[in-house]
Each structure stands twice: as structure tokens, then as C-alpha cells.
């Protein structure tokens, strides 16, 4: 009996010795792997849901029965679905996303060439949006109910309601056609260095992705700051005579950034969906334009490869957001125990 009690106590000590952050991260990793498997199943199902099957969808309606049978045999589409999925999963684990039969190139190489450019475009838009949105949201919260707050709120709603293609076209009309300040086309270089070497042509694509993002992030910051302004610790700091600027910058702002961190991670799929439209309008040579061109030519392997990469990016973004939130707020990792 005593030995059993000692064993239970020892196990309890071992469990207690595991850092909460490690437990939190392990659970999130398991969940992320499960979601990635689900994404792979969905993409695999979409491939087989093509009209007439994957062979007909890839080869086109003009393909003969013999061509379809030969294609199915060569690609393994004549095997049972379970075997096909396991082989498909094995190829994915080795980085093989299939072949683009329209461009005669592997989907992985096509995405590898375009993805860094899309990431640069999205990163620039997000960073600029954060630089603008955080002080703007704090400024609105401090001046809640005043004319400036109502005016900025109205502007934010209008900016958020405008679709990406309308914002992009409006920028072209104003800054290219009317004032001739920026070129209507994005940089057309084939390398990332060439893209960054033409910052003037990058302005409008980045600005098109920034406007709606500022509207969303500033609203989140404003709401979070208003919640923290009513907390007991804020009233205590003010009662102790702490300067209002220090109360806002040190106490309120730090605690208000936690929901924004989460929002940035979950904004990854929105960034990619907006990039499809923005890159198509400005002819920016990124992954969004690749997806747009693939949809125009019925290049299904490329389309599904891009969808898979977006799904992976969404899961990774959510995982990083949860991790950063756990590091910033101990209550988050404590809630999983």
C-alpha cells in the first residue's frame, strides 16, 4: 500500500514537472497534424471529384477512352482509393505535389518559385498594417465616442466592406491613370531580388493589401484597449498616480496585444485569398497569379497544389498564433490543464 502511494506521488511529481507550455505545444502539434491529414483528404477528394474523374479533368473532354485508361494506369488512378490516398500521402511527405500537365513542370517547383514573392507581398502588407493599426486603435479607444473616433470607425467599415479588386482598381485609377505617381503593373522580375529592386512598382499592390487589414486590426486593438481600460489593474495604476501615457503604453497596450497576435495568425488564409485577386489585377508574379492562371486553363493539379499549400500555411499560422499567445499570456496555457 505504501509503495503504491509512493508510485502515485512520484507520477504526480513527474506530471507536475512537465512545463505547462510544453503540454500546450504538444497538444497543439497533435491537433495540427490531425488538421493537416484532414486537409490532405479534402484535396485528394477534390481531385477525384473532378467531372469524369481525375483523368478526364486533367486531360480534357477531348481525351479518348484509351488515353484515359493509359493515364489512369500510369498515374495509379486504377487502384483502390485507399491505396491511392496512401501513395498520395507518401508523395506529399516527400514534397511531391504532382505535375502540371499544362506547363510541363512539377507543381512543387512552380509553387517554390512563386511562394516567396507572395510571402513578401503579404508580409509587407501585414507589417505596415500593424504599424498603422496599433496606434490608431489605441488612439480611438482613448478618444472613445468623440467625432474622430466615429469618423475613423466609419472609414474602417467602408474599407473593410470594399472588395480587394475594387480597392486595387481604385488605386490604379487614382495613382496611375489620374496622377501618374505609380506604375499600374507590379514588378515583373523572375527573382525575389528583382521584385525588391523595384519598390515603386510594389507600392500599389502592398497598399491594396494593407487597407482592409488596417481596418480589421485597428478594430481589434480598439476593442481590446477598451476592455483593458476598465480592468481593476488600470484603475489601481491610476490611483497610484501613474501617468496616463505610461498606463496606456506599459499596462494596457501589452495586455491588449494578445488577441491581435491570435488574429494575425488566423489572418493567413485571408491574406492568401486577397493575394489571388491583387496579384491578378497588378500581374504580380506570385502564387495568387499562379492559381488564377491555373483556374483559367483548368490546370487542376496546380490549383489543388496551391490549395494544399494554403491549408498548410493556415495550420502553421494558427499554431504560431497559439504559441505566441501562450508565451504572452500564461492564462492561455494554464487553461488546458
Number of C-alpha atoms within 10 A of each C-alpha: 6 7 8 9 10 11 12 12 12 12 12 11 11 10 12 10 9 10 10 19 17 11 16 19 17 12 12 17 15 11 14 18 13 11 15 18 14 13 19 19 15 15 18 18 13 14 19 16 12 14 13 12 15 21 23 19 19 22 17 15 11 8 13 12 11 9 14 19 14 15 18 17 12 10 13 15 19 14 12 9 14 9 13 16 16 11 13 18 18 12 13 15 10 8 12 16 23 18 19 21 15 15 12 8 13 17 23 19 16 19 20 13 17 20 19 15 22 23 16 16 26 21 15 19 23 24 14 18 23 20 11 18 25 21 15 20 26 25 17 24 22 15 13 14 10 11 10 13 19 14 11 17 18 13 13 20 14 12 18 16 11 12 12 22 18 13 20 22 17 14 19 24 14 13 15 17 14 10 10 12 13 18 17 22 17 24 22 14 14 13 14 16 10 12 20 15 13 14 12 13 21 22 16 25 28 23 19 24 26 23 22 23 26 26 25 19 26 27 23 21 27 24 17 22 24 19 14 19 19 11 11 10 14 18 13 11 15 14 9 9 9 12 10 12 9 13 18 19 12 11 16 22 20 13 17 23 19 20 16 21 19 20 17 18 20 21 19 21 17 12 23 22 13 19 26 21 21 28 25 19 19 24 17 27 23 26 27 26 22 21 23 17 15 20 13 8 9 16 22 22 22 28 20 21 22 24 18 20 17 20 20 20 17 22 23 18 20 21 20 19 22 22 20 15 20 20 14 16 14 12 11 17 21 13 9 11 8
